[in-house]
């Protein structure tokens, strides 16, 4: 079976607090499957664009739980590897009163650090249109080298690399700028925020980013919507488009909204949407994801997205 999309990266467990406030003041949490690439993979499956997913899971109880979740979501396990003698990465989420969030990670020698992309053959990459990676696997070795091996082989086979830096400064063991600049040199589509760029020490100027490698930038701006900025080598030619997003009255949790946006944008790419259609759809996916708690659990299907965009 061939698939148009391959997502690669971490799968971990998010602990979502029972109420807003500082982490030290929260008494109980709900366990949720998470990790930005895992969220994107599941988001695509719910949008009827099920991808291949390359990830590493521990054989501990949390890892078995994550494997069960991916299986229930219909994610193929062909490129899911199991890693013994390590644990699952954990992320504790703290929410402000405006539903925004911060993360505290427990990630010492965890399975995500041992991502194995060698399981994805060159023959498989020949049949893939878009390869999706994030920034967390770039923070440590050997996952960093494995991620670069995959995207460099993908570029050689004319795959379009979609990169979300998802910068978490506390996870980086070295200065992130050189590594992210190297990734930009093989990136086709960059999905980012100004906070990500600041965290990586990179200029937020679109012209500078486009000159670094990507032909397309998707810049998300929270409640202000998102922009799509391209140069002449992009499928749509050079230009800039903006969508203001959708007003959602009952925002519950913004965790994973960026991953939901990415899933919508990737679906739009493989569907051949024009820039206005792509931005509208991705923003609607992101908006719909904020109406429920959690990242992966809140990812919408196409019917829910249509209800948001039709309002």
C-alpha positions as CSV (number, residue, x, y, z in Angstrom):
1,X,0.0,0.0,0.0
2,X,1.3,3.5,-0.9
3,X,0.5,6.6,1.1
4,X,1.1,10.2,0.1
5,X,2.4,11.4,3.5
6,X,5.0,10.2,6.0
7,X,5.2,11.7,9.4
8,X,8.2,11.1,11.6
9,X,8.9,12.0,15.3
10,X,8.0,11.6,18.9
11,X,5.0,10.1,20.6
12,X,4.7,10.9,24.3
13,X,2.2,11.3,27.1
14,X,0.7,14.6,28.0
15,X,-0.7,15.1,31.5
16,X,-3.5,17.7,31.2
17,X,-4.4,19.6,34.5
18,X,-7.9,19.5,36.0
19,X,-7.9,23.3,36.2
20,X,-5.9,26.4,35.1
21,X,-3.0,27.6,37.3
22,X,0.7,27.0,38.1
23,X,1.8,23.4,37.9
24,X,2.6,23.4,41.6
25,X,-1.0,24.2,42.5
26,X,-2.6,21.4,40.3
27,X,-3.7,18.3,42.3
28,X,-4.7,16.0,39.4
29,X,-4.2,15.5,35.7
30,X,-5.7,13.5,32.9
31,X,-3.5,11.3,30.8
32,X,-3.5,12.0,27.0
33,X,-1.5,10.7,24.1
34,X,0.6,13.4,22.5
35,X,3.7,14.6,20.8
36,X,3.5,17.0,17.9
37,X,4.2,14.5,15.1
38,X,1.9,11.9,16.6
39,X,-0.8,14.6,16.9
40,X,-0.3,15.5,13.2
41,X,-0.5,11.9,12.1
42,X,-3.7,11.3,14.0
43,X,-5.1,14.6,12.8
44,X,-4.5,13.6,9.2
45,X,-6.2,10.2,9.8
46,X,-9.3,12.0,11.2
47,X,-9.2,14.2,8.0
48,X,-9.2,11.0,5.9
49,X,-5.6,11.3,4.9
50,X,-4.0,8.6,7.0
51,X,-0.2,8.8,6.7
52,X,2.7,6.4,7.4
53,X,4.1,7.2,10.9
54,X,7.7,6.6,11.9
55,X,8.1,6.7,15.7
56,X,9.7,4.9,18.6
57,X,7.7,3.6,21.6
58,X,9.0,2.3,24.9
59,X,7.9,-1.1,26.0
60,X,6.8,0.3,29.4
61,X,3.1,0.6,30.3
62,X,2.9,4.2,28.9
63,X,4.4,3.0,25.6
64,X,2.0,0.1,25.4
65,X,-0.9,2.6,25.9
66,X,0.5,4.9,23.2
67,X,0.7,1.9,20.8
68,X,-3.0,1.0,21.6
69,X,-4.0,4.7,20.9
70,X,-2.2,4.7,17.5
71,X,-3.8,1.4,16.6
72,X,-7.3,2.7,17.5
73,X,-6.8,5.7,15.3
74,X,-5.9,3.5,12.4
75,X,-2.2,4.6,12.2
76,X,-0.2,1.8,10.4
77,X,2.5,0.3,12.6
78,X,4.9,-0.6,9.8
79,X,7.4,2.0,10.9
80,X,6.7,2.0,14.6
81,X,9.7,0.6,16.5
82,X,9.7,-0.6,20.1
83,X,12.7,0.3,22.4
84,X,13.5,-1.7,25.4
85,X,15.3,-0.5,28.6
86,X,13.9,3.0,28.4
87,X,10.8,4.9,29.4
88,X,8.1,7.0,27.7
89,X,8.6,10.8,27.6
90,X,6.1,12.7,29.8
91,X,4.9,16.3,29.4
92,X,3.0,18.0,32.1
93,X,0.9,20.9,30.8
94,X,0.0,24.0,32.8
95,X,-2.8,26.3,31.6
96,X,-3.3,30.0,32.1
97,X,-6.8,31.5,32.5
98,X,-6.9,32.2,28.8
99,X,-6.5,28.5,28.0
100,X,-2.9,29.0,26.8
101,X,-0.3,26.5,28.0
102,X,3.2,25.7,29.0
103,X,5.0,22.4,29.2
104,X,7.3,20.7,31.7
105,X,9.1,17.7,30.3
106,X,10.4,14.5,31.8
107,X,12.7,13.1,29.1
108,X,15.8,11.4,30.3
109,X,16.9,8.5,27.9
110,X,13.3,8.1,26.7
111,X,12.1,6.2,23.6
112,X,11.7,9.3,21.5
113,X,15.4,10.0,21.7
114,X,16.0,6.7,19.9
115,X,14.0,7.4,16.7
116,X,15.0,4.9,14.0
117,X,14.3,6.2,10.5
118,X,16.3,3.4,8.8
119,X,13.1,1.4,8.8
120,X,11.8,3.7,6.1
121,X,13.4,2.5,2.9
122,X,14.3,4.6,-0.1
123,X,11.7,2.6,-2.1
124,X,9.0,3.8,0.3
125,X,10.1,7.4,0.0
126,X,9.8,7.1,-3.8
127,X,6.0,6.7,-3.3
128,X,5.7,9.6,-0.7
129,X,4.7,13.1,-1.6
130,X,5.2,14.9,1.7
131,X,7.6,14.1,4.6
132,X,6.7,15.8,7.9
133,X,9.1,16.3,10.8
134,X,9.3,18.5,13.9
135,X,11.9,20.1,16.1
136,X,11.8,18.0,19.2
137,X,13.8,15.1,17.6
138,X,16.4,17.6,16.6
139,X,17.3,18.4,20.2
140,X,19.3,15.3,21.0
141,X,21.3,12.5,19.4
142,X,20.7,9.9,18.0
143,X,17.3,11.2,17.0
144,X,18.8,14.3,15.4
145,X,20.9,12.3,13.0
146,X,18.1,9.9,12.3
147,X,15.8,12.9,11.4
148,X,18.4,14.4,9.1
149,X,19.0,11.0,7.4
150,X,15.3,10.7,6.6
151,X,14.8,14.2,5.2
152,X,18.0,14.2,3.2
153,X,17.0,10.9,1.6
154,X,13.5,12.3,1.1
155,X,14.8,15.4,-0.7
156,X,16.9,13.2,-3.0
157,X,13.6,11.5,-4.1
158,X,11.7,14.8,-4.6
159,X,9.6,14.5,-1.5
160,X,8.4,17.8,-0.1
161,X,9.7,18.3,3.4
162,X,7.2,20.0,5.8
163,X,9.0,21.2,9.0
164,X,7.5,22.6,12.2
165,X,10.4,23.7,14.5
166,X,8.1,23.6,17.6
167,X,10.9,25.1,19.6
168,X,11.1,24.1,23.3
169,X,14.3,25.8,24.6
170,X,14.4,23.7,27.7
171,X,14.9,20.5,25.6
172,X,17.9,21.7,23.6
173,X,21.3,20.5,24.8
174,X,23.1,22.9,22.3
175,X,22.3,26.2,20.6
176,X,19.3,25.3,18.4
177,X,20.1,27.9,15.6
178,X,22.7,25.9,13.6
179,X,20.6,22.7,13.7
180,X,17.4,24.5,12.6
181,X,19.2,26.4,9.9
182,X,20.5,23.1,8.5
183,X,16.9,21.8,8.6
184,X,15.7,24.8,6.8
185,X,18.1,24.2,4.0
186,X,16.2,21.0,3.1
187,X,12.7,22.2,3.9
188,X,10.1,23.0,1.4
189,X,7.3,24.1,3.7
190,X,8.0,25.8,7.0
191,X,5.2,26.0,9.5
192,X,6.2,28.2,12.4
193,X,5.3,31.0,14.9
194,X,7.2,34.1,15.8
195,X,7.7,32.5,19.3
196,X,9.4,29.5,17.6
197,X,11.7,31.8,15.6
198,X,12.6,33.8,18.7
199,X,13.3,30.6,20.6
200,X,15.6,29.4,17.9
201,X,17.4,32.8,17.6
202,X,16.2,33.2,14.0
203,X,15.0,36.3,12.2
204,X,11.2,36.5,11.7
205,X,11.6,38.3,8.4
206,X,9.9,36.2,5.6
207,X,12.5,37.1,3.0
208,X,15.3,35.9,5.2
209,X,13.5,32.6,5.9
210,X,12.7,32.0,2.3
211,X,16.4,32.5,1.4
212,X,17.3,29.9,3.9
213,X,15.7,27.1,1.9
214,X,11.8,26.9,2.1
215,X,9.7,28.1,-0.8
216,X,6.6,28.3,1.4
217,X,6.1,29.7,5.0
218,X,3.0,29.1,7.0
219,X,3.1,31.6,9.9
220,X,0.4,31.0,12.5
221,X,-0.6,34.0,14.6
222,X,-2.9,32.7,17.2
223,X,-6.3,34.5,17.3
224,X,-5.1,36.7,14.4
225,X,-5.2,33.7,12.0
226,X,-2.3,32.7,9.7
227,X,-0.3,33.8,6.7
228,X,1.1,31.9,3.8
229,X,4.1,33.4,2.2
230,X,5.9,32.0,-0.9
231,X,8.6,32.7,-3.3
232,X,8.6,32.1,-7.1
233,X,9.6,28.4,-6.8
234,X,6.4,27.5,-4.8
235,X,3.6,25.7,-6.5
236,X,1.5,28.9,-6.5
237,X,4.3,31.3,-7.4
238,X,5.4,34.2,-5.3
239,X,2.8,35.8,-3.1
240,X,1.3,36.4,0.4
241,X,-2.1,35.4,1.7
242,X,-3.8,35.9,5.0
243,X,-6.8,34.3,6.7
244,X,-8.1,35.9,9.9
245,X,-9.2,32.6,11.5
246,X,-12.5,31.7,13.2
247,X,-14.0,33.1,16.4
248,X,-14.7,30.3,18.8
249,X,-16.8,31.2,21.9
250,X,-16.1,28.1,23.9
251,X,-12.3,27.8,23.8
252,X,-11.4,25.1,26.4
253,X,-7.8,24.2,25.6
254,X,-5.3,25.4,22.9
255,X,-2.9,22.5,23.5
256,X,-2.2,21.0,20.0
257,X,-3.9,23.7,18.0
258,X,-0.7,24.3,16.1
259,X,-0.5,20.5,15.3
260,X,-4.2,20.6,14.2
261,X,-3.4,23.5,11.9
262,X,-0.4,21.6,10.5
263,X,-2.6,18.5,9.8
264,X,-5.1,20.7,7.9
265,X,-2.4,22.4,5.9
266,X,-0.7,19.1,4.9
267,X,-4.1,17.7,3.9
268,X,-4.6,20.9,1.8
269,X,-1.2,20.4,0.2
270,X,-1.8,16.9,-1.0
271,X,-5.3,17.8,-2.1
272,X,-3.9,20.6,-4.3
273,X,-5.8,23.4,-2.6
274,X,-5.1,27.0,-3.5
275,X,-3.6,29.2,-0.8
276,X,-6.9,30.7,0.3
277,X,-8.5,27.3,0.6
278,X,-5.6,25.8,2.4
279,X,-5.4,28.6,5.0
280,X,-9.2,28.5,5.6
281,X,-9.2,24.8,6.0
282,X,-6.2,24.7,8.3
283,X,-7.5,27.5,10.5
284,X,-10.9,25.7,10.8
285,X,-9.1,22.5,11.9
286,X,-7.2,24.5,14.5
287,X,-10.2,26.3,15.7
288,X,-12.2,23.1,16.1
289,X,-9.4,21.6,18.1
290,X,-9.7,24.2,20.8
291,X,-13.2,23.3,21.9
292,X,-12.1,20.1,23.8
293,X,-9.4,19.2,26.3
294,X,-6.1,17.6,25.2
295,X,-4.2,17.7,21.9
296,X,-4.8,14.4,20.2
297,X,-8.2,13.8,21.8
298,X,-9.5,17.2,20.5
299,X,-8.5,16.7,16.8
300,X,-11.6,17.1,14.7
301,X,-13.0,15.1,11.7
302,X,-14.1,16.8,8.5
303,X,-17.7,17.1,9.6
304,X,-16.6,19.1,12.7
305,X,-14.3,21.3,10.6
306,X,-17.1,22.0,8.2
307,X,-19.4,23.2,11.1
308,X,-16.7,25.7,12.1
309,X,-16.0,27.0,8.6
310,X,-19.8,27.3,7.8
311,X,-20.6,29.4,10.9
